[in-house]
Amino acid sequence: MESSSETVVRSSESDRVLVIMAKAPRPGAVKTRLAPSLCLNAVIAFYRCLLDDTLALARSLGNVEVAIMCPHSDVNELAQLAGNQANVIGQKGEGLAAGLTSVFAHFAEDRQRRTIAFNSDSPHLPRSILEDAFEMLAAHDVVVGPTHDGGYYLVGAKASHPTLFARDGMGTSSALDTLLSRARALALSVGFADPFYDIDVADDLTRLAAELRLAPERAPRTARWLKEWELVAAQLMMGKKEL
């Protein structure tokens, strides 16, 4: 049965929940910082590849319930893209902070489960990082995966803490510090996953392409797209040199 806020794919008795924070792939809504390097259609195609491979990564873990948290307006479109791979749930409120609050309110408020939310552009994330993050939640209240720019790509908890996330600081270089400050104020113990990087700008594309050339099986659809992108970029560069 489908509703405007949730598409139920399958139930799970697992005490581990992995939630992908996603948006529907629409022009101007996803990967906006790539716009100077890619046309809108290319940005959308790339994001769909990232999301597809991120779903595959999530489902490769054993004994884990997989879900997508997204804005209400995106539920139906993402449910079609996800098929039977994940439950798609509409968040309460707008923005990433509201989305993260919704994750833990939905999955960990009534029944404590180890719940981890992570980015939809993370197919390159080693599966071991996700497994280790779940293990850390056995000994900590919160687990966080820092990014190199002062944010975080992953956050997990065993219970709902509504004041842990707020609009201020989200998506900025102080996002991690803000989260840790709030965790301290709530007397929550924090474990740290390995630092990693987001896919935000052209340099991130180049880095990801280099990694997937060596191990395309980690994210096969994204690897194919990036290989084509590199060929086009090389041809454009050659054309400029010839002018």
Backbone hydrogen bonds, N-H to C=O, Kabsch-Sander energy under -0.5 kcal/mol:
donor,donor_aa,acceptor,acceptor_aa,energy
3,S,6,E,-1.8
7,T,88,V,-3.1
8,V,1,M,-1.0
8,V,6,E,-0.6
9,V,7,T,-0.6
17,V,114,R,-2.7
18,L,65,E,-3.0
19,V,17,V,-0.5
19,V,116,I,-3.4
20,I,67,A,-2.9
21,M,19,V,-0.5
21,M,118,F,-2.5
22,A,20,I,-0.7
22,A,69,M,-2.3
26,R,24,A,-1.8
29,A,26,R,-2.2
30,V,26,R,-0.9
34,L,31,K,-1.7
35,A,32,T,-1.4
37,S,34,L,-1.7
38,L,34,L,-2.2
43,V,39,C,-2.3
44,I,40,L,-2.2
45,A,41,N,-2.3
46,F,42,A,-2.7
47,Y,43,V,-2.5
48,R,44,I,-2.2
49,C,45,A,-1.6
50,L,46,F,-2.4
51,L,47,Y,-2.8
52,D,48,R,-2.4
53,D,49,C,-2.4
54,T,50,L,-2.4
55,L,51,L,-2.4
56,A,52,D,-1.8
57,L,53,D,-2.3
58,A,54,T,-2.4
59,R,55,L,-2.4
60,S,56,A,-0.9
60,S,57,L,-0.8
61,L,58,A,-1.1
65,E,16,R,-2.7
66,V,64,V,-0.5
67,A,18,L,-2.3
68,I,87,N,-3.2
69,M,20,I,-2.3
70,C,89,I,-2.3
74,D,71,P,-1.8
75,V,72,H,-1.4
78,L,74,D,-2.6
79,A,75,V,-2.5
80,Q,76,N,-1.8
81,L,77,E,-1.7
82,A,78,L,-2.9
83,G,79,A,-1.8
85,Q,82,A,-2.1
87,N,66,V,-1.7
88,V,7,T,-1.7
89,I,68,I,-3.2
89,I,87,N,-0.5
90,G,5,S,-4.8
91,Q,70,C,-3.0
93,G,91,Q,-0.6
99,G,95,G,-1.9
100,L,96,L,-2.8
101,T,97,A,-2.3
102,S,98,A,-2.2
103,V,99,G,-1.9
104,F,100,L,-1.6
105,A,101,T,-2.0
106,H,102,S,-2.4
107,F,103,V,-2.3
108,A,104,F,-1.8
109,E,105,A,-0.5
114,R,15,D,-2.3
115,T,113,R,-0.9
115,T,157,A,-2.4
116,I,17,V,-2.9
117,A,155,V,-3.0
118,F,19,V,-2.5
119,N,153,Y,-1.5
120,S,21,M,-1.0
122,S,119,N,-0.6
125,L,122,S,-1.4
129,I,126,P,-1.4
130,L,126,P,-0.9
131,E,127,R,-2.2
132,D,128,S,-2.7
133,A,129,I,-2.1
134,F,130,L,-2.0
135,E,131,E,-1.9
136,M,132,D,-2.3
137,L,133,A,-1.3
138,A,135,E,-1.5
139,A,136,M,-1.6
140,H,136,M,-1.5
141,D,189,S,-0.7
142,V,189,S,-2.2
143,V,156,G,-2.1
144,V,191,G,-2.3
145,G,154,L,-2.6
147,T,151,G,-2.2
148,H,196,F,-1.0
150,G,147,T,-1.2
153,Y,145,G,-2.4
154,L,145,G,-1.0
155,V,117,A,-2.3
156,G,143,V,-2.9
157,A,115,T,-2.2
158,K,141,D,-1.0
160,S,108,A,-0.6
164,L,161,H,-2.5
165,F,162,P,-0.6
170,M,167,R,-1.5
172,T,169,G,-1.4
175,A,172,T,-1.6
176,L,150,G,-2.5
178,T,174,S,-2.6
179,L,175,A,-2.1
180,L,176,L,-2.7
181,S,177,D,-2.2
182,R,178,T,-2.1
183,A,179,L,-2.3
184,R,180,L,-2.3
185,A,181,S,-2.0
186,L,182,R,-1.6
187,A,184,R,-1.6
188,L,183,A,-2.8
191,G,142,V,-2.6
193,A,144,V,-2.5
196,F,146,P,-2.2
200,D,198,D,-0.8
204,D,201,V,-1.0
205,L,201,V,-1.4
206,T,202,A,-2.2
207,R,203,D,-2.2
208,L,204,D,-2.7
209,A,205,L,-2.8
210,A,206,T,-2.0
211,E,207,R,-2.0
212,L,208,L,-2.6
213,R,209,A,-1.5
214,L,210,A,-0.9
215,A,211,E,-1.3
218,R,215,A,-1.7
219,A,216,P,-1.0
223,A,219,A,-2.8
224,R,220,P,-2.1
225,W,221,R,-2.0
226,L,222,T,-2.7
227,K,223,A,-2.0
228,E,224,R,-1.9
229,W,225,W,-2.5
230,E,226,L,-2.5
231,L,227,K,-1.7
232,V,228,E,-2.3
233,A,229,W,-2.7
234,A,230,E,-2.4
235,Q,231,L,-2.1
236,L,232,V,-2.4
237,M,233,A,-2.1
238,M,234,A,-2.3
239,G,235,Q,-2.2
240,K,236,L,-1.9
241,K,237,M,-1.9
242,E,238,M,-1.6
243,L,239,G,-0.8
243,L,240,K,-0.6
